[in-house]
Amino acid sequence: MFKIVNHTKALTKFFLIFQLNLSRPQKRHVKNFIETIIACEGRKTIARLNHLLYDPRDQSAFTDFFTYSPWDTDSFRYQVYQGTMKLLVDEQPQLSLFEEPLFIIFDDSKTVKPGTSRHFEVTDWQFNSSELRGYYYGLPFVSCHLMRGAFSIPLAIRPYLRQRTVRRHNRKRKNKGINKRIPFKSKYTIVKEILTALVEFLPDTVPVYVLFDSWYASAKLIKLCRRKRWHVICALKSNRKLKKIGAPQSRQLAKIARRIRKRDFQKTIVKSSDSSHCYWVHTLKGRLNKINDDVSIFISKRHYNDKRPEFFLCTDLSLNPQSGLSFYSKRWAVEVDHLYLKIRLGLGDYRLRSYEGVCRYFDLVCLTLAFLYWRLTLEKGSAVKSLSDVIELHRRDQQIAFFEKFADHVKKYKNVQDVINKWFPKAA
């Protein structure tokens, strides 16, 4: 095991981009958190993270930074948005000449806790929507990812609490004399807040496509994006109703698909970042219920005799099925985020009881993942191809700094055992 003796040059350079409005001790805590959560193996509790520091403060100081430290979460998020959009727009001027589109991707996932851990304000029993059956004890969250050109970066992770959970904990807070209430925000409200915050950072010349799955494909969200002159590409459930151009009435997509002959489906090759797939696609144009704009509907089959087609909506009528489905495939980036957030960065390992502390913890884990994506863009080559490679590269930088510091102490004190006793008192 090695210790974190100082902050790496890459992280210091990354911090200069965001210009976070935090005090010097708060910035030190943020950097310590990012350095240790990348270096730590296994459970990433506050105690284990604090133990990795060469000169750690008291563990309560690290915990209080999330719960009691006076820094404004809304201001912090605003500066993260500002720095992220600077990387996507201002730092890539060569893309503006070609009007490279910006993709805003939304999805949700969950963190699971043991059913016996009942003292967290954010955890509750939730319906398992991914399997459409059963329940789990934990915390769902909504994530947002941005992509433009070759640059890809996560923007936000927001915990979602059921209205019943919010009411229960607000009653407990009132009984304890705590006046600050937990606000209830639906998933639509969370997505709306993120989209609204991005408007001021986007130039009018950049085309924007908002991508999400069928769980978010509500008329409210689609109309919200269209009011901002953004296009939407999303999946649809088969029971949505479409009124085709020239048709007298609207019909369910599933019934429309059954009436389409097999020969009307065209073979379409959809390319992703590292592979391509063949689908059979038929295109419809019309209007969905409660949406006033004309849209394109892509009915997609995995093979020629597939009896359960998938349905996709695209508000950009100029896109053909190949381009529209290729754009939608970029939504895979947010699934990669969920893998690294939960497996490599310990998003579900929080031990903070309060809602405010967990929100800050999620914000810092998201900032850590954004740092890894930023360094992946800088270092990408033959040796660095994925986020796992970036994690190993960053740990190598930390280990080099550790051994350099260790060698300096051995040279200074001229006794290896004394240095070991000082650095690793429990192991001595």
For each residue, the residues with C-beta under 8 A, 3 or more apart:
1: 52
2: 39 398 399 402 403
3: 52 53 54 402 423
4: 7 32 35 36 39 52 53 54 398 402
5: 54 401 402 405
6: 401 405
7: 4 11 12 31 32 35
8: 11 12 35 394 397 398 401
9: 12 13 397
10: 13 14 371 375 378 394 397
11: 7 8 14 15 31 34 35 371
12: 7 8 9 15 16 31
13: 9 10 16 17
14: 10 11 17 18 371 374 375
15: 11 12 18 20 27 31
16: 12 13 19
17: 13 14 83 86 87 374
18: 14 15 79 80 82 83
19: 16 79 83
20: 15 27 30 76 79 80
21: 75 76 79
22: 26 27 30 71 76
23: 26 27 71
24: 27 28
25: 28 29
26: 22 23 29 30 65 69 71
27: 15 20 22 23 24 30 31
28: 24 25 31 32
29: 25 26 32 33 62 65 69
30: 20 22 26 27 33 34 364 367
31: 7 11 12 15 27 28 34 35
32: 4 7 28 29 35 36 49 53 62
33: 29 30 36 37 49 62 364 368
34: 11 30 31 37 38 364 367 368 371
35: 4 7 8 11 31 32 38 39 398
36: 4 32 33 39 40 44 49 50 52 53
37: 33 34 40 44 49 345 346 365 368
38: 34 35 345 368 372 391 394 395 398
39: 2 4 35 36 52 394 395 398
40: 36 37 44 48 49 52 346
41:
42: 48
43: 48 346 349
44: 36 37 40 48 49 345 346 349
45: 48 49 349 351
46: 49 50 59 62 63 351 352
47: 50 51 59
48: 40 42 43 44 45 51 52
49: 32 33 36 37 40 44 45 46 52 53 62
50: 36 46 47 53 56 57 59 62
51: 47 48 56
52: 1 3 4 36 39 40 48 49
53: 3 4 32 36 49 50 56 57
54: 3 4 5 402 405 423
55:
56: 50 51 53 59 62
57: 50 53 61 62
58: 61 62
59: 46 47 50 56 62 63
60: 63 64
61: 57 58 64 65
62: 29 32 33 46 49 50 56 57 58 59 65
63: 46 59 60 66 67 352
64: 60 61 67 68 69
65: 26 29 61 62 68 69
66: 63 69 352 357 360 361
67: 63 64 352 354 356 357
68: 64 65
69: 26 29 64 65 66
70:
71: 22 23 26 75 76
72: 75 76
73: 76 77 356 359 360 363
74: 77 78
75: 21 71 72 78 79
76: 20 21 22 71 72 73 79 80 363
77: 73 74 80 81 156 197 363
78: 74 75 81 82 197
79: 18 19 20 21 75 76 82 83
80: 18 20 76 77 83 84 155 156 363 366 367 370
81: 77 78 84 85 155 156 197 198 201
82: 18 78 79 85 86 201
83: 17 18 19 79 80 86 87
84: 80 81 87 88 146 153 155 370
85: 81 82 88 89 90 198 201 202
86: 17 82 83 89 90 91
87: 17 83 84 90 91 92 151 153 374
88: 84 85 91 92 102 146 148 151 153
89: 85 86 92 96 102 148 201 202 203 206
90: 85 86 87 93
91: 86 87 88 151
92: 87 88 89 95 96 100 148 149 151
93: 90 96 97
94: 97
95: 92 98 100 148 149
96: 89 92 93 99 100 203 205 206
97: 93 94
98: 95
99: 96 205 206 207
100: 92 95 96 148 149 206
101: 148 206 207 208 209 327
102: 88 89 146 147 148 202 206 207 208 209
103: 146 147 148 208 209 210 211 327 330
104: 144 145 146 195 198 208 209 210 211 230
105: 144 145 146 147 210 211 212 330 331 333 334
106: 142 143 144 191 194 210 211 212 216 334
107: 142 143 145 212 213 331 334 335 338
108: 140 141 142 143 160 187 215
109: 140 141 143 338 341 342
110: 126 130 136 138 139 140 141
111: 138 139 140 141 342 347 348
112: 136 137 138 348
113: 117 120 123 137 138 139 348
114: 117 137
115: 137
116:
117: 113 114 120 123 137
118: 123
119: 353
120: 113 117 123 139 352 353 358
121: 169 182 353 354 355 358
122: 139 159 161 165 355 358
123: 113 117 118 120 137 138 139
124: 137 139 161 162 164 165
125: 135 136 137
126: 110 135 136 137 138 139 140 162
127: 134 135
128: 131 132 133 134 135 136
129: 132 215
130: 110
131: 128 134
132: 128 129
133: 128
134: 127 128 131
135: 125 126 127 128
136: 110 112 125 126 128
137: 112 113 114 115 117 123 124 125 126
138: 110 111 112 113 123 126 348
139: 110 111 113 120 122 123 124 126 159 160 161 348 358
140: 108 109 110 111 126 159 160
141: 108 109 110 111 157 158 159 160 347 362
142: 106 107 108 157 158 160 187 190 191
143: 106 107 108 109 154 156 157 158 334 337 338 341 366
144: 104 105 106 154 155 156 157 191 194 334
145: 104 105 107 152 153 154 155 333 334 337
146: 84 88 102 103 104 105 152 153 154 155
147: 102 103 105 151 152 153 330 333
148: 88 89 92 95 100 101 102 103 151 206
149: 92 95 100
150: 377
151: 87 88 91 92 147 148 377
152: 145 146 147 333 373
153: 84 87 88 145 146 147 370 373 374
154: 143 144 145 146 157 334 337 366 369 370 373
155: 80 81 84 144 145 146 194 366 370
156: 77 80 81 143 144 194 363 366
157: 141 142 143 144 154 341 347 362 363 365 366
158: 141 142 143 185 190 194 359 362
159: 122 139 140 141 355 358 359 362
160: 108 139 140 141 142 185 187 190
161: 122 124 139 165 166 182 184 185 355
162: 124 126 165 166
163: 166 167 184
164: 124 167 168
165: 122 124 161 162 168 169
166: 161 162 163 169 170 182 183 184
167: 163 164 170 171 184
168: 164 165 171 172
169: 121 165 166 172 173 182 355
170: 166 167 173 174 181 182
171: 167 168 174 175
172: 168 169 175 176
173: 169 170 176 178 179 180 181 182
174: 170 171 177 178
175: 171 172
176: 172 173
177: 174
178: 173 174
179: 173
180: 173
181: 170 173
182: 121 161 166 169 170 173 355
183: 166
184: 161 163 166 167
185: 158 160 161 189 190 193
186: 189 190
187: 108 142 160 190 191 216
188: 191 192 216 218 220 221
189: 185 186 192 193
190: 142 158 160 185 186 187 193 194
191: 106 142 144 187 188 194 195 212 216 221
192: 188 189 195 196 221 224
193: 185 189 190 196 197
194: 106 144 155 156 158 190 191 197 198
195: 104 191 192 198 199 210 224 225 228
196: 192 193 199
197: 77 78 81 193 194 200
198: 81 85 104 194 195 201 202
199: 195 196 202 228
200: 197
201: 81 82 85 89 198
202: 85 89 102 198 199 206 208
203: 89 96 206
204:
205: 96 99
206: 89 96 99 100 101 102 148 202 203
207: 99 101 102 231
208: 101 102 103 104 202 228 229 230 231
209: 101 102 103 104 230 231 232 233 316 327
210: 103 104 105 106 195 225 230 231 232 233 234
211: 103 104 105 106 232 233 234 327 328 330 331
212: 105 106 107 191 215 216 217 221 232 234 235 331
213: 107 216 217 234 235 331
214: 217 234 235 236 237
215: 108 129 212
216: 106 187 188 191 212 213 221 234
217: 212 213 214 221 222 234 235 236 237 240 313
218: 188 221 222
219: 222 223 288 289 290 291
220: 188 223 224
221: 188 191 192 212 216 217 218 224 225 232
222: 217 218 219 225 226 232 234 288 291 313 315
223: 219 220 226 227 291 292
224: 192 195 220 221 227 228
225: 195 210 221 222 228 230 231 232 315
226: 222 223 229 230 232 293 315
227: 223 224
228: 195 199 208 224 225
229: 208 226
230: 104 208 209 210 225 226
231: 207 208 209 210 225 314 315 316
232: 209 210 211 212 221 222 225 226 313 314 315
233: 209 210 211 312 313 314 315 316 324 327 328
234: 210 211 212 213 214 216 217 222 312 313 328
235: 212 213 214 217 310 311 312 313 328
236: 214 217 240 253 288 297 311 312 313
237: 214 217 240 311
238: 252 253 254 257 311
239: 252 253 254
240: 217 236 237 252 253 288 289 311
241: 250 251 252 253 288 289
242: 250 251 252 253 256 284 286 287 288 289 297
243: 247 249 250 251 286 287 288 289
244: 247 256 284 285 286
245: 285 286 294
246:
247: 243 244 250 251 286
248:
249: 243
250: 241 242 243 247 287 289
251: 241 242 243 247 255 256
252: 238 239 240 241 242 255 256
253: 236 238 239 240 241 242 256 257 297 299 311
254: 238 239 257 258
255: 251 252 258 259
256: 242 244 251 252 253 259 260 284 299
257: 238 253 254 260 282 299 309 311
258: 254 255
259: 255 256
260: 256 257 264 265 282 299
261: 264
262: 265 304 305
263:
264: 260 261 282
265: 260 262 280 281 282 299 301 304
266: 280 281 282 321
267: 278 279 280
268: 278 279 280 281 300 321 322 325
269: 276 277 278 322
270: 276 277 278 279 322 325 326 329
271: 275 276 326
272: 275 276 277 326 329 332
273:
274:
275: 271 272
276: 269 270 271 272
277: 269 270 272
278: 267 268 269 270
279: 267 268 270 300 301 302 325
280: 265 266 267 268 300 301 302 303 304 306
281: 265 266 268 298 299 300 301 321 325
282: 257 260 264 265 266 298 299
283: 296 297 298 299 320 321
284: 242 244 256 296 297 299
285: 244 245 294 295 296 297 317
286: 242 243 244 245 247 294 295 297
287: 242 243 250 291 292 293 294 295
288: 219 222 236 240 241 242 243 291 295 313
289: 219 240 241 242 243 250
290: 219
291: 219 222 223 287 288 295
292: 223 287
293: 226 287 315
294: 245 285 286 287 317
295: 285 286 287 288 291 313 314 315 317
296: 283 284 285 313 314 315 316 317 319 324
297: 236 242 253 283 284 285 286 311 312 313 314
298: 281 282 283 311 312 313 314 321 324 325
299: 253 256 257 260 265 281 282 283 284 309 310 311
300: 268 279 280 281 309 310 311 312 321 325
301: 265 279 280 281 304 306 309 310
302: 279 280 306
303: 280 306
304: 262 265 280 301
305: 262
306: 280 301 302 303 309
307:
308:
309: 257 299 300 301 306
310: 235 299 300 301
311: 235 236 237 238 240 253 257 297 298 299 300
312: 233 234 235 236 297 298 300 324 325 328
313: 217 222 232 233 234 235 236 288 295 296 297 298
314: 231 232 233 295 296 297 298 317 319 324
315: 222 225 226 231 232 233 293 295 296
316: 209 231 233 296 319 324
317: 285 294 295 296 314
318:
319: 296 314 316 323 324 327
320: 283 323 324
321: 266 268 281 283 298 300 324 325
322: 268 269 270 325 326
323: 319 320 326 327
324: 233 296 298 312 314 316 319 320 321 327 328
325: 268 270 279 281 298 300 312 321 322 328 329
326: 270 271 272 322 323 329 330
327: 101 103 209 211 233 319 323 324 330
328: 211 233 234 235 312 324 325 331
329: 270 272 325 326 332
330: 103 105 147 211 326 327 333
331: 105 107 211 212 213 328 334 335
332: 272 329 335 336
333: 105 145 147 152 330 336 337
334: 105 106 107 143 144 145 154 331 337 338
335: 107 331 332 338 339
336: 332 333 339 340 387
337: 143 145 154 333 334 340 341 369
338: 107 109 143 334 335 341 342
339: 335 336 342 343 344
340: 336 337 343 344 345 369 372 387
341: 109 143 157 337 338 344 345 347 365 366 369
342: 109 111 338 339 345 346 347 348
343: 339 340
344: 339 340 341 387 388 391
345: 37 38 44 340 341 342 365 368 369
346: 37 40 43 44 342 349 365
347: 111 141 157 341 342 350 362 365
348: 111 112 113 138 139 342
349: 43 44 45 346
350: 347 357 358 361
351: 45 46
352: 46 63 66 67 120 357 358 361
353: 119 120 121 357
354: 67 121 357 358
355: 121 122 159 161 169 182 358 359
356: 67 73 359 360
357: 66 67 350 352 353 354 360 361
358: 120 121 122 139 159 350 352 354 355 361 362
359: 73 158 159 355 356 362 363
360: 66 73 356 357 363 364
361: 66 350 352 357 358 364 365
362: 141 157 158 159 347 358 359 365 366
363: 73 76 77 80 156 157 359 360 366 367
364: 30 33 34 360 361 367 368
365: 37 157 341 345 346 347 361 362 368 369
366: 80 143 154 155 156 157 341 362 363 369 370
367: 30 34 80 363 364 370 371
368: 33 34 37 38 345 364 365 371 372
369: 154 337 340 341 345 365 366 372 373
370: 80 84 153 154 155 366 367 373 374
371: 10 11 14 34 367 368 374 375
372: 38 340 368 369 375 376 387 390 391 394
373: 152 153 154 369 370 376 377 387
374: 14 17 87 153 370 371 377 378
375: 10 14 371 372 378 379 390 393 394
376: 372 373 379 380 384 386 387 389 390
377: 150 151 373 374 380
378: 10 374 375
379: 375 376 384 390 393
380: 376 377 384 385
381: 384 385
382: 385
383: 389
384: 376 379 380 381 389 390 393
385: 380 381 382 389
386: 376 389 390
387: 336 340 344 372 373 376 390 391
388: 344 391 392
389: 376 383 384 385 386 392 393
390: 372 375 376 379 384 386 387 393 394
391: 38 344 372 387 388 394 395
392: 388 389 395 396
393: 375 379 384 389 390 396 397
394: 8 10 38 39 372 375 390 391 397 398
395: 38 39 391 392 398 399
396: 392 393 399 400
397: 8 9 10 393 394 400 401
398: 2 4 8 35 38 39 394 395 401 402
399: 2 395 396 402 403
400: 396 397 403 404
401: 5 6 8 397 398 404 405
402: 2 3 4 5 54 398 399 405 406
403: 2 399 400 406 407
404: 400 401 407 408
405: 5 6 54 401 402 408 409
406: 402 403 409 410 419 423
407: 403 404 410 411
408: 404 405 411 412
409: 405 406 412 413 419 422 423
410: 406 407 413 414 415 416 419
411: 407 408 414
412: 408 409
413: 409 410 418 419
414: 410 411
415: 410 418 419
416: 410 419 420
417: 420 421 428
418: 413 415 421 422
419: 406 409 410 413 415 416 422 423
420: 416 417 423 424 427 428
421: 417 418 424 425 428
422: 409 418 419 425
423: 3 54 406 409 419 420
424: 420 421 427 428
425: 421 422 428
426:
427: 420 424
428: 417 420 421 424 425
